Amino acid sequence: MKISDSNANYGRQLYMREVAEANPAKQGSQARGQERATAGDKVTLSRDSRDMQIARDAMMNAPDIRTEKVEELRNEVKAGRYAVPADKVADKIIASAINEYV
């Protein structure tokens, strides 16, 4: 199949026509393919999108290792006070096995 420049121009023209029909107030220079950003362009994010951005930024800035928690657990293990609850370990193993098959 041969793709020529005229096919590309047709596609652009079709796209520009659809844009012009969707935005009749902007038919001027944009309909002729001369798209320009204007001072009136504006992007508005939804509240959920902003919340997700804040959460992502917080996660990216958080340390990977919680040193206080690691030191606390390390001291408990050294002192012999750290006990692993067998039922919680079993629950995690079962949940992991179920998730593997689902």
Helices and strands as residue ranges (DSSP letters): H 5-22, G 24-26, G 29-32, H 47-61, H 67-79, H 86-101
